Amino acid sequence: MLLNCSPLNCKMANKTPDVFICGLVVVTLLVIHFFSDLLRISLGGYYTHDTLFQLVDSHAKEYSWLLKLLVNCFGYSCVFVPGFLIYKYVQRTNYLERSDKSCVYTAVSMCITGQTGRDSERDEQLQAKPKPGEVEIPLVGDKVVSTPPKRTSSQEAVLLFWCFGGLMCSYLTWGVLQEKIMTQEYQNFAGETSHFKDSQFLVFSNRISAFFVALIWLHLRPPPTRHRTPLYKYSYASFSNIMSAWFQYEALKFVNFPTQVLAKSCKIIPVMLMGKIMSKNKYECYEYFTAILISLGMIFFMTGSADSSKASGVTTLTGVFLLAMYMVFDSFTANWQGELFKGYGMTPLQMMCGVNLFSTVFTAASLSIQGGFIDSLAFATEHPKFIFDIMILSISSAVGQLFIFYTISVFGPVVFTIIMTLRQAAAIMLSCFLYNHSISLLGVLGVLVVFFAIFLRVYCNQRLKAMRKRLEANKPKMSV
């Protein structure tokens, strides 16, 4: 006897995986919030209405950053844990092959495969990578989009100058404002002064503004090629990006801004190391030599610009550790984005939109766990000047990200790092002028050594390119 299921029963059966996925997300979030409440109670918040952020901030200043980091990562688990469980469920049950198309199906498919539906021959053709020596021709509808012609040296120079100028203007504004927000006092309506303390909220405001800028731009000017990148791949760059930003903001509490800026000059070394590990890149001898010079200049600068008000051994070690973690995460971000550009060929705006989408979700989850939204919005309502500063900070960050992703897509992560390092020279001078930071003679020598190494690197790179062009030109042509 054959049992035929009714259309209603079949429809309900097809919806079961979607319901299970939604339930999995809800249950996971409830469990995480339950453990966050336990953490709040363990920090003494049972009899008070203080948020988790306020309880963490009430602990010793030298070690509160570590508690904040743990709480931040606890909030990020609201995204990572459900995402990992859904990924495993999709693999074990062949969800994408067996389920009907729905909103849940489309979201899961976009995150895992980068497609809105089942794979087709055309999707496989779009995803296929070109073989060495071949030129990839992306398809858009029924039209063939030709690849752009190769740029001349003069066009490259103009493009490089445009990227450098855009990064300079946007991040000089951003750098000055971030130091003001994290180190200067704001006055409320009653005349009382206080500091803004939640660096996670700054990261959130920067990322959500950048996400909407990229989304609006993509809507107004759609790119010529289809987006075919699995969305989850953006989460790695997003996580490392918000972690590097968080470490950078926290470092301002332990070291002065010029020291932090010079520390960024050393990130050429981790960028090179990360590129060698991730992409198997090969570097010339002069590149290693200039990297060592930059490190020596950094040592001179930190020795000659020590702040007597921050002479505590714990504080000094904490500042160095925060700067080191910033450089590690930042170097991974640039190299991972470079790999995505090579592997999937998305536009800089698509990269910006994808990375900032996950960054917004990560930071929003962390702030909701900590209660950071309530504290930050309360501070904003009491200090109107803070609202203006954070709006300009977010705008300059969004514009700067447009130039960042474009520069990495065109010139690569190492060239982008060098451009940002050159920008830091002006940032040092501007910070010293505005906030009265003092630099000794040894510190000035360190600055000169760092930027001498950068200009030496650029010079050697141009000479090497010229030599290779001459060798190619003088190479005898093979007869056919």
Sequence and secondary structure as in RCSB ss.txt:
>XXXX:A:sequence
MLLNCSPLNCKMANKTPDVFICGLVVVTLLVIHFFSDLLRISLGGYYTHDTLFQLVDSHAKEYSWLLKLLVNCFG
YSCVFVPGFLIYKYVQRTNYLERSDKSCVYTAVSMCITGQTGRDSERDEQLQAKPKPGEVEIPLVGDKVVSTPPK
RTSSQEAVLLFWCFGGLMCSYLTWGVLQEKIMTQEYQNFAGETSHFKDSQFLVFSNRISAFFVALIWLHLRPPPT
RHRTPLYKYSYASFSNIMSAWFQYEALKFVNFPTQVLAKSCKIIPVMLMGKIMSKNKYECYEYFTAILISLGMIF
FMTGSADSSKASGVTTLTGVFLLAMYMVFDSFTANWQGELFKGYGMTPLQMMCGVNLFSTVFTAASLSIQGGFID
SLAFATEHPKFIFDIMILSISSAVGQLFIFYTISVFGPVVFTIIMTLRQAAAIMLSCFLYNHSISLLGVLGVLVV
FFAIFLRVYCNQRLKAMRKRLEANKPKMSV
>XXXX:A:secstr
      HHHHHHHHHHHHHHHHHHHHHHHHHHHHHHHHHHHHTT SSS   HHHHHHTS HHHHHHHHHHHHHHH
HHHHHHHHHHHHHHHHHHTHHHHS   HHHHHHHHHHTS SSS  HHHHHHH    TT     EETTEE      
  HHHHHHHHHHHHHHHHHHHHHHHHHHHHHHHS EE TTS EE    HHHHHHHHHHHHHHHHHHHHHHS  SS
     THHHHHHHHHHHHHHHHHHHHTTTS HHHHHHHHHTTHHHHHHHHHHHH     HHHHHHHHHHHHHHHH
HHHHT  GGG  HHHHHHHHHHHHHHHHHHHHHHHHHHHHHHHH   HHHHHHHHHHHHHHHHHHHHHHHTHHHH
HHHHHHH HHHHHHHHHHHHHHHHHHHHHHHHHHHH HHHHHHHHHHHHHHHHHHHHHHH     HHHHHHHHHH
HHHHHHHHHHHHHHHHHHHHHHHHS     
